[in-house]
Amino acid sequence: MCKIDDLITLANEMGCTELAGLLISVKPRLNIQSIEQIKTEDPDPSCQKTLYLSLNRNDITSAGKFQPEAAAQENQLCFNSLESLYKTAYQLQTVFAEHKRIWYEKIIETNLRFNDITLKQPNLLTMIQYFHSLMKNPVIIYDEFFDVTDITDERISEYDRDESDLQRCEMHNLFYYKQRVFFSRPDAPKPGCTRLLYPVLLGGMPKGYLAIFDLETPYEEMDMMILEIFANSVLTEMRRRLELRNVEYKFVSDFIYDLIYRKENKEEEIKRRAKRLGVTINANYCFLAINPAGPMNELKFDTNGYITQYEFMNDRIMNHIENFNRKVYKQDIVSKFNTTIYILHRTGQHGNGESYDDMKAYCGKLLHMLEQQFDGMHFQIGIGDIVQGLTNVSASYHQVWATISYGELINGKGQSFIACYADNSLLRLFMRLNEIGGLEEVIPQNLQDIWSYDRQNHTQLYDTLKVYLECNCNARRASEKLFIHYKTMLYRIEKLKHTFRIDLENGTARLFLELGIHLLDIQRDH
């Protein structure tokens, strides 16, 4: 597609000054902006001898004959002789052919340049900067959560969208969304422009976006061939990176799984993978666990035409945790099992000893960030014991999950908290007894019988006993807390005493009951 102004410039460069002057003189009355092809025919003797150009939607032209009276309404160049007509037509075709030759060379050069970047130094920022230099339009690359990963002009990073203006457009093997946007920053180069948004799909879901803003070159004047080459190159590189990231996540997840569950028969494999990941074998480590809680299913995030589903919410949470953690601890490994995110944390990365208080302070900042980003949700964070050596972190993993279970017991399910295994003596007792198989000996048998009886008969004797002990054996207070009648409370206590031989008069027996209830609750959640 050749713009009239480009044609005039090229005609002057080629020495066709007469043609350039003619085009300049008639340009004010031409409705066309660009020419796709030029065609001439012998004029009809009964008509004025004319060569005319007509344009449809700035990219299709044709030539033909019109009556002289149509000259004021059509895009026409009029001549009084065949010689002048054919001379001008020849010059136009020569200039237009030269323009096409230059255009083809530019397309080849652009294609080779993007291929060179992709093969030798696959860098998305280099790609979008090169496109910016060609088209003079800024570009932003987003991840799947619409966080900016690369940008050519920071001034356009904040904007609002015209929701009524969203259009889906096709481009051979690609599609994109065209939409009007309005910039929010006071230093923005213009109040608004058109944004072209290309999604990169993986497994049928959008995992990233390429956005082009027509600030300098309007959308209608953009070279669609260069645009297609650029979009294909960038989207291919984005897709390649996403697939590599999925392989890396799988590699890391398998590594963490082997550390936790298979360290005895996988020690050499663990060392090999640790070396590949740059993880030191003999350093000090501990596990941190972040368990999202609260109304996750109510959270929906608009991502410019796509709405993330429930199953992708954890990916968004993990992305924020990973980015936040990487800024402070570059040697940590972040992974996810089910809905819980785990951090294999190497202590002392900043060159000094790291205490549990330091880790709790960091977790406090992490919790604050998450609650700000995900308003309405709660996050439970557990800190395991620090262990020496990578092959010993399995104990820290089991401790951190027991810590979260215990934190829920103390703080309530679905509430935010930070719990540290080292701070909870009762939890440490539970884990130690569980390791040596002595837990059943500490939990009174009659307490376990009550728990089993409740499950079989749908009664609440266990909860009744628990609340009764919490209320210092005050039946009236316990009945109010359970929202039951006082006589019902007395009846249940008598049943506990006679049916299950619960001794509530002896202080030592009550102490064992309270300890047994705590341990049984931890065991239940664990």
C-alpha angles and dihedrals in degrees: 000000000000120000117222091235091051089050091053092049092048092047090056091047090052092050095252092131094152090057091046091052091049092052092048092050095051097036095092091062097040115102093199126096100187142011128228099181141354124222131176134198133183108270120243109253089226090059135061109274103255143168110197137177124208126187133205116198092338096286111065124063136175138180133220146123129296133180113261092249090062092062094093092054103041135060099259141159106203127204135182097212138042090231093059092044096052094041091054092042090051092049091048092051092047092050091044091050090051089050090053091049091053090046092051090050090051091050092050092047091048092048092048092047093053090045089051092051092046095049102036107029112005099201120154094201091054090050096051092043090053091050089048089055091051102042100021089226121125122238136205128195116204132191121231091279093052094253112146114251100168131011137172097203121028091197092075097050094102122055147135124236132226099234092194092058102060112130129176113221131188126224111181104277093001138066131199141180120244116204140158114245133189120210121233103196117092091224093055111133092232136010092246148335143176118289123207111204121195116188120210109218128208119176089354093300128104110253100170143357140226114208124191121189119203095218098137106015111042117232091248091056098043116117101246093200093057089043091054093047091050096046093048092049095048096042091048091052092046091051091048091053092048092052091048089049090053090052090048092049090051091049091050093045092051090048092052092044091053090048091055105037111014108035095123097062098025103053096120091044090051091052091049093050092044090055090049090052094043092244118153113232100208101043126108117267142177136179124244118193127198114195115190113220135174134054099338092154091062094058116095122172122204109223101181100281099349127081115207113234126226093264091059095052092084090053089057091048092048091049091056093046092048094050093045093047094046091060091059106026113029094177097057123108119221121201140159134224114187104317098333121094117214129199119202096209123199108208124222097029091146094059100261136083114282118215130199087253089058091051092047090051090052091047089052090058090046091051091049091052093049094048090050094049095043105038112198095024129105129215128205114204124193128190120205128205120283110251132189115240132020094254091061098057093097089084091053091051094054090045094052093053091046087050092056091048090051091046090056089050092054101034101030131255117292094021128122118248145143115228127182121203091215091060097056115077093178091053091049089050090051093050093047093049090046091052094053094040094245098119095098090054093056097045106075113245093228089056090055089048090054090051092051092045091054092051093050098043101030092238131141104225094124093053090044091055092045094052092042090057092045088055091053091253092302103149096193094052091045092051091051091050091050093042093234133126117274092238090051088055092051090048092053093048090052090049090051091050098047104030099039100024094238111176108210096165097065115080094208091050090051090051091054090047092052092047090047092051092052093048093045091051091051091047090050094052094038 
